[in-house]
């Protein structure tokens, strides 16, 4: 803006130096004022655009922070679900291995399912006797970690 004002002043000085008429001097002054007004308007427009850009950047930053918080919560939930699944898998493996290792139980017909969210170990399938059904439940209860319950849904097939 200063450059435009300075340029207007130079035009006026040049006109005076070459002996321009009063009308030419007046036109040069008017052109200088119009140029200065245009420069001010352009400056105001640029300042407004810059403020809009700042506001948009702030809104985008806020949205990114909110998205990050949501992702963090989702991540925490995913970690919790993965932890439950891993704990359930460990319980299933531990109980199934104990059933297979016990010679009093025919473990081939026994399925062990574990729900990590409810901390429930369920024995499903079939065994040849009521004694094996009872033994399978006892083994599962002994091997289950603290907080886990055992449901015995085994069916006796003789």
N, C-alpha and C positions, 0 to 999 in steps of 0.2 A: 504494500500500500504506500509506503514511503517512496518507493521507486517511482510509482505512478505520479505522485504529487510532485516529486523532483522533476520528472519528465515534463509535466505540465508547466512547471516554473521555467524550465529550459526553453520550451516552446515560446512562452511569453517573452522571455529575455531575448530570444532570437528575433522575434517580431519587432521588439523595440529597437534592437541593434540595427536592423535593416530598414528601419523607418516605416514600419507597417502603419496602416491607418488605424484610427480609433476603433473602427468597426472590426478590423482584423484582430486587434488586441482584445476587444470584447468577446469575439468568437473564441479566441484562444483561452480566455479566462473561463468561459462557459464550458468549453470542452474539458478543461482541467477539473472543474467542479463535477461534471458528469462522470469523468474518469474516476475521481476520488469516491463518488457515491457508488459507482459500480464495484470498485475495489472493496468498499465497506460492506456492500451487500454480499459479495463473494466471500469475504471473510466471515460474515455472519452465517452464511450457508455452510461453509466449511466447518465452522465451530459447531453448528447444529448437527451436521453429519458425524462429526467426531464424537459428540455426546451420545448420539444414537448408537454408534459403534461400541462405545463404552458400556452403555446400558445393555445392549445385546450380549456383549461378552460377559457381563455380570450374570445375566439370566442363564447363559450357557454354562457358566461356572457353577451356578446353583443347581442346575439340572444334573450336571456331572457329579456333584457331591451327593445329591439324592440318589442317583443311579448307583453310585459307589456304595452308599449305605445299604440299598436294596440288595446289591450283589453280595455284599458282605454278609447280610442276613441269610441270603440263599446259600451262600458258601458254608456258613455255620450249620444250617439245616442239613446240607449235603454231607458235611463231615459227621454230623450226629447220626444220620441214617447209615452212612458207611461204617461207622463205629458199631452201631447196633447189628448190622449185617455181619460184620467180622466177629463180633462176640457170639452171635447166634451160630455162625459156622463153626466156631471153636467148640461150642457146647455140643453141637451135633456130632462132630468128629470124636470128641472125648467120650461121649456116651456110646456111640456106635462101636468104637474101638474096645471099650470095656465089655460090651455085649458079645462081640466076636471072641474076645480073649477068655470069656467064661465058658467052661466046658459043660455047664449045666443048662445052657441056653442055646437053642438052635436059632442063631441070629440071622440066617439067610432070609427068613420071611418077615423080618422086622424092619420097618422104615422109621427113622428118627427125624422128626421135623422140629425146628426151633424157631420161635418168633421172638426176635430181639426186642421189639417194642413192648410186648406184653410179658416178656421173660418167661415164656412157657415152652417146655419141651414135651412134644406129643409122640407117644409110641403108637404106631399104626401097623397093620398087617396081621399076620397069623402065627400062632405057635401051636405045637402039638398037645400041650397040656396046660391045665390051670396052674400047676406048679411052676412051669416056665414063664407063664404070664406074670405071676407074682415075683419070680426071681428077676425078670427083666425090669419090672418097676423098681424093685429094691436097688438094683445096680444103677439105674438111671438117677434115682434120688441121691445115691451115694456120690455119683460123679458130677451131678449138677452143681454149678457154682452157687454161692449164696445169692438169694433173691429169686432164683429160678424155681418154678413149680413144674411138676411132672403130671401129665395126663396120660392115663393108660387106656388106649382104645384098641388094644390087641384083642383078636378074636381067637378062641380056642377051636382048632379043627382036629378032630381025632381020627 
